[in-house]
Amino acid sequence: MVGVERMAKLDQIRRYLSYMISYNLNIPLRYPHELNFQMTNRCPLRCEMCDIWKLNANPDNELSVEIMKRIIDECKDLDINYISFVGGESLVRKDDTLELIRYASSKGLHTTIVSNSYFLDKDICKKLLDVGLKRLALSLDGAKRKTHDLIRGKGSYDKVIGAVKTMVELRKKKKIKIDFTTVVMSHNFRELIDIYWLGNKIGVDQVFYQAVVLNNTFKNFNYNEEIWINGKDLEELKIIINKLISLKEKDNFIFNSVEYLKAIPRYFEKREKFNFGACLAGFMNLNIDPYGNISVCGFGPNLNVMNGKISDLWKHEKYNKTRILIKRCKRPCLMLCYEKFGIKDMFKHLMS
């Protein structure tokens, strides 16, 4: 087992190095590590920190299952082994999402679904296991019902806790990773440690913390918004983060690197002056929006998967121009979907 783990770590180091070299040369030397299908902009919730549901949704023009299966076939051929299904809320398209997970799993690909748990009753949980889902990422933004429901809507806390309890029980017969993802903001930062202990108690595998992005459609940033952590609260946040780092070093239940955790208070304090190293968004991930557009943080490249193969689009001149724009990006960002590392921090993370 040790030998297998060591080989996996070495493979990860080689992969990161190739992406860092790609970044510096602005030439994609390999295909992305993960492909994200943004199944829909539709969502039954109206979360405080989310703007995706405000976008105009056009269900009739969303990508068909047939086209997405073709893309999954390409992923298999290109050694893109991780497929994620996100939204909005991907389970708005329940039947399509289940079919695509089944299809990707049949190809030997690792599948993840990110969900707010709104549709995760026992029947859907069973079906997700039956189609071969490998990871279920559940959004939990408060250890207390009052806090989570303030952020995501009345009744949403009970749905998350109910879903995770059901999955933990059902997965005794199936192998699947279950984790919590918590968006760190003013409403909930005092409960970050409680979320850690709740995750341990209830039986999830890991907890992910992500600093809030003021606008996840990348159109407007207002640091005076109520969800931003400001003023004297920053000192309290630093104390909480230090406690999380101590917990991280004890059992690794927290997914984030120590470097990421240390950066969270700086992120809120420095605002637009914050920087966390090279952003590999244009090299490690491929995000496809509900209508087939390849979209990287609003920078383009204005290419659509219905007009070409992934292998060609990935190396397209427009995509390379988008990568240059990403390098010049000055937005403060700690989004978990994209890796950001300097060489020194990268090796610290990989060797930890």
N, C-alpha and C positions, 0 to 999 in steps of 0.2 A: 504493500500500500504506500509506503514511504517513497519507493521508487516511482510509482505512478504519479503521486503528488508532485514530486520533484520535476518530472517530465512536463507535467501540466504547467508548473510555474515557469519553467524554461521556455515553453511554447508561448506563454503569456508575455514574457519579457521580449521575445523575438517579435511578437505581434506589435507591442507598444513601440519598440524601436523602429519598426518599419513605418508605422504611422507618424512618428516624430520626424523621420527622414523625409517622408512624403510631405509633411507640413513645411519643412524648411526648403524643400525643392519646389514646392507647389505642384508636384506631380504625384497622382495617386498610384503608388507602387503596388497596391493590393486593393481588393474590393472591400467594402465595409464589413465590419464585424457583425453588425445587426441591422435588420430592416424593420422599420415601424410602419404598420398600416394604421393610419388614422381613419378608422372605419366610418366615422360620422362626426359632424359638429353637434349633433342633437344630444340632449342630456335632460333627464327629468329633474335635476337639481340646479340650484342657482347659487353656487358657492361664492363666498365673499371675495376670494382672491382670483377667480377665474373669469375670463372674458370670452372664452370660446363659444359658450352658449349664446352670446350676443351676436355672433356672426350669422349671416343669412344662410340657412340650411336649405338645400335643394335635394331631397331624397331621390328624385327621379334621375338625377345626374351623378349619383354616387357610383363608384366603381362596381362593376358586376363581379360575382363570385368567379366566373370563368376567367376574367382578366387577371384577377388576383391569384388564381391557381397557376396561370401561365407565369406570373412573376415568381411564385414559389418554386416552380420548376427551374427557373433561371437561377434562383438563390442556391438551389441544390447543386447545379452545375458550376456555380462560381465560388463554392465553398463559403457561402454566407449562411452560417449555421444557426443563427438566432433570429427568430421572428416574434415581434411584439404586436399586440392588438390593443389600440388605445382609442381615445375619443377626444371630445365629448365623452359619451359612455358607449363603449363598443357593443355592449349587450342590448342597446336599442335595436341593433341588427342581430338579434339572438341567433336565429337559425343560420344566417350567413357566417357569423363568427364561429359557431360550433363546427360547421362544415369545413371552414378553412383551417381550424386547429386540427381537426381530424386528418385533413389532407396533408398539412405540413408535417404532422407527427408520423404519418405513414412514410414520409420521405426521410425520416430520421432527424428532422430538424427540431431544435429546442424552442418551445413556444411559451410565451408569457402573455397574460392578460392583465391590464391595469383596470381596476373597477372601483366604483364608489359603493358597491354592494346593493344598489337599489333593486336589482332584479335577481339577486342571488338567493333564491329559495332552495329548499332541499333538492327539488327536481333538477334545477339548473346546475347545482353543485355536483350532483351525480353525473349529469351529462358531460360536464367539463372533465371529470375524471375519466369517463368512458372514452372520450375522444383523444385522450393522451396529453392533456395540458401538463406542462412541467413546472410552471411557476404562476402563482396567483398573488398579485400585488394589490393589497387592499388599502384604501385611503382612510387613515384614522387621524383626525386633527384635534383630538382632545382625550385625555384620560377620563374626563367627566362627561356625562351625557350633555349637560348644559353647555359646555364649551364647544364640543363637536357640533351640536345642533345649531348653535349660534352661527357657526361658520358655514355649515353645509345644509341646514334646514331641519325642521322638526321631524323626529322619527328616524333620522339617518344613522344616529349612533347605534340604536338597537339593531338596525339592519346589518351594520358592520360586525358587531359582536355576535349576532345570530349566525351570520355567514361563516365567520372564522370558527366558531364552535362546531358547526355542521361539518365544515371541511376537515378540521382536525380529527373528528370522529370517523368520517368516511375514508380518509386517506390511510387508515390502518391497513387497507388492502391494496392501495395504489401509492406509487412514489410521486410526490409533488411537494414543491417548496412553497410555503406560505409566508408572506411577510407583510408588515405594516409600513406604509410610507406616510410620514408626517411633514406637512408644510409648516415651517417655523415662521411665526408671525407674532404680532403684539398680543393677540387674543389668547395664545396658547403656550407661549415660551416657558411659563412657570410650571407647565405640566409635562415637559419633555422627559424628565426623569421618571415621573409616574407612568408615562407611556412605555418606557423601557421595562418597568416592573410588570405592567399589565401584559405586555407582549410575552414576557417570560412565563407568567402565570397561566395565560390562556393557551400557550402552546405553539405560537408562531416560531419560525426559524430565525428571523432577523428583523431588525427595525432599521429603516432608512429615514434620515432627516434631510429635508431639503429647504434651504432658505427661500422664502417667498419671492416670486418674481412679480413686480408691480403690475405688469400687463403681459399675460402669456400669449397675446397676439402681437406683441412687440410694436405697438402703435403709439403708446403714450406712457410716460413714467412721471408719477407725482409722489415725491417723497413725503408729502404732508398727509398722505392717505392714512387712515386709522390703523391699517394692518401693519404699517412699517414700525419697527422698533426704534425709538428715539430717546434722547435725553438721559435721564437718570436710570431708565430701564436698561440701558446698555451695560451698566456696571453689574446689575443683577444677572443679566444674560451671560456675562463673562464667568461669573461664579458657577452658574448652571452648566455651562459648556465644559468648564474644568472638571466638574463632577462626572459629566458624560465621558470625558476622555479617560478618567480613572476607571470607569466601568468598562469602556472599550478595551483598555489594556488588560483587564482582568479576564474577560471571557469571549471577546470578539463578537458578541451578540449584535452589536451595532455595526452595520455594514460600512458606514462612512470611514474613510481614512482619518487618522489623527490630524493630518494636514487640513482636511476639509473642515473638521470640527473647529479647529483653531481659527479658520478663516471666517466662520459665521459672524462673530461680533465685529470683525473688521469690515465685513460686507455692509452691515447696517450702519456702521459709524462713518465709513469713507464715502458711501453712496457712489456717485458717478466717478470718483477717483479710484475705486476699488479695481484691483486686477489680480487674477489668480493663475497666471501662467498661460501657456499656449492653449487655445481652444481647438480641439480636434473635430469640431462638428462637421466640417466638410470632408472628413476622411474616414472616421470610424463608424458613422451612422448614415443611413439613408431613410429619410422620412417622406412618406407619400401621403398627401392629404386626401380627403374623401373623393375628390374628383380626378385623381391621378397626377396632380401636379407634384413635382419634387420641390419640397419647400424646406429651406434652412433658415429659421429665425427671421423670415421676412426678407432675406437677401436674394431670393431667386432660387434656382437659375432659370425659372420660366421654361422648364422642360416637362413634358407629360409622358407618362409611361405608355399611353395608348399610341404614341407616335414613334416608338422605338424600343430596342432592347436595353435592359439594365446595363449590360456590359458596354454598350455604345454611349448611353446617356452619362454614365459615371465618368467617362473620359472626354466628354464633350467640352468644347472650348468655352461655352457659356458656364459650365459647371466650374471650370478652372477660374473664370472671372469671379464667380461667387465665392470661391475659396479665398481669393485675394481680399474681397470685401469683408469676409469674416475675420481675416487677420487684422484688418484695420478697425474692427468693431471696438467701441469704447463703452458699450453697455456693461454695467455691473451685472454679473451673472454667476449663480452657483447651481444651475440646473443639473440634476443628476443624470439626465438623458445624454449629456455630452461630457466627455472627459476633458479635464483641464489640468495639465501638468507641466511643470518645468522638469528638466532632466533629473535634477537632484531629488525633487519630490517624487518623481515617478519611481525611482529605484527604492526610495524609502517605503513607498506604498507596496511595491511588488515583493519586497524582501521581508515585509512585516508578517 
